[in-house]
Amino acid sequence: MDATIAMKRIEIVIDEEKLEELIALMNQVGVRGYTFIKQAGGLGSRGTRRPDGIFFEEHNAMMILACQTPQAQKVIDVLRPKLKEFGGMCLVSDCSWVEGPAASY
């Protein structure tokens, strides 16, 4: 018996100031679980984002969630028009959810 469930992993990186708006979008499409990390840094289309910058701190936030394909499509559909406003990126990949306690997908 397989102890995993085929899922989609969605990783979203946005300007931290837009995190609450992103959470509201996830609630709008019925996402039941996610993890977010504030003060993420990196290099992307908006240049270098340094949460530890001495003179000017620029923060990203990263949200990670796993859901089944129909739910992933809902997330993509609601997120796509907002990505330019949020300033960031979204990655979707196949993954396996290891069965254990009640899943939040």
Legacy VTK file of the C-alpha trace (Angstrom):
# vtk DataFile Version 3.0
C-alpha trace
ASCII
DATASET POLYDATA
POINTS 105 float
0.000 0.000 0.000
1.378 3.393 -1.046
1.721 5.804 1.862
1.783 8.951 -0.306
-0.756 11.059 -2.186
0.092 12.759 -5.496
-0.103 16.527 -5.012
1.022 19.834 -6.473
3.535 21.904 -4.512
3.084 25.638 -4.954
5.801 28.068 -3.905
5.013 31.778 -4.069
7.535 34.556 -3.437
6.107 38.070 -3.131
6.836 41.438 -1.563
6.216 40.960 2.161
3.868 43.951 2.199
1.454 41.927 0.040
1.408 38.830 2.277
-1.952 39.584 3.932
-3.497 40.111 0.503
-2.070 36.769 -0.634
-3.488 35.050 2.450
-6.895 36.563 1.649
-6.665 35.149 -1.894
-5.838 31.708 -0.522
-8.854 31.905 1.792
-11.020 33.009 -1.148
-10.292 29.778 -3.059
-10.550 27.517 -0.011
-6.896 26.706 0.670
-6.863 24.859 3.995
-3.176 24.900 4.805
0.044 26.714 3.955
3.315 27.824 5.457
4.783 31.279 5.022
8.230 32.590 5.761
8.747 36.313 6.230
11.949 38.231 5.521
13.091 36.010 2.667
15.918 37.403 0.569
17.277 36.653 -2.863
17.900 37.911 -6.380
15.134 38.255 -8.942
13.383 40.590 -11.338
13.239 43.303 -8.662
16.961 43.055 -7.988
18.540 41.900 -4.751
16.219 41.700 -1.756
18.171 41.896 1.505
16.189 41.594 4.716
19.419 42.196 6.616
20.403 45.312 4.680
22.047 48.004 6.761
20.604 51.047 4.996
17.417 49.831 3.333
15.692 46.598 4.232
13.658 44.997 1.461
11.654 41.949 2.461
10.066 39.151 0.516
7.737 36.546 1.909
7.515 32.973 0.702
4.390 30.840 0.890
4.484 27.081 0.391
1.441 24.864 0.046
0.522 21.446 -1.243
-2.848 20.557 -2.710
-4.486 18.300 -5.232
-4.557 19.335 -8.897
-8.070 20.891 -8.998
-7.247 23.090 -5.973
-3.880 24.027 -7.490
-5.649 25.238 -10.622
-7.929 27.456 -8.499
-4.862 28.938 -6.784
-3.159 29.599 -10.125
-6.298 31.148 -11.619
-6.750 33.615 -8.749
-3.029 34.355 -8.366
-2.036 34.889 -12.013
-3.680 38.334 -12.406
-2.162 39.535 -9.113
1.460 38.454 -9.605
2.603 41.667 -11.307
1.040 43.714 -8.517
2.539 41.464 -5.836
5.951 41.522 -7.486
7.221 37.991 -7.309
6.984 34.512 -8.727
5.028 31.293 -8.435
6.405 27.798 -9.001
4.222 24.699 -9.325
5.696 21.209 -9.208
4.593 17.646 -8.639
5.147 16.246 -5.173
4.023 13.445 -2.884
2.261 14.012 0.429
3.353 11.480 3.035
0.237 10.219 4.765
0.165 10.762 8.491
-2.125 12.874 10.675
-5.123 14.630 9.111
-3.968 16.406 5.959
-4.735 20.062 5.302
-5.126 19.684 1.564
LINES 1 106
105 0 1 2 3 4 5 6 7 8 9 10 11 12 13 14 15 16 17 18 19 20 21 22 23 24 25 26 27 28 29 30 31 32 33 34 35 36 37 38 39 40 41 42 43 44 45 46 47 48 49 50 51 52 53 54 55 56 57 58 59 60 61 62 63 64 65 66 67 68 69 70 71 72 73 74 75 76 77 78 79 80 81 82 83 84 85 86 87 88 89 90 91 92 93 94 95 96 97 98 99 100 101 102 103 104
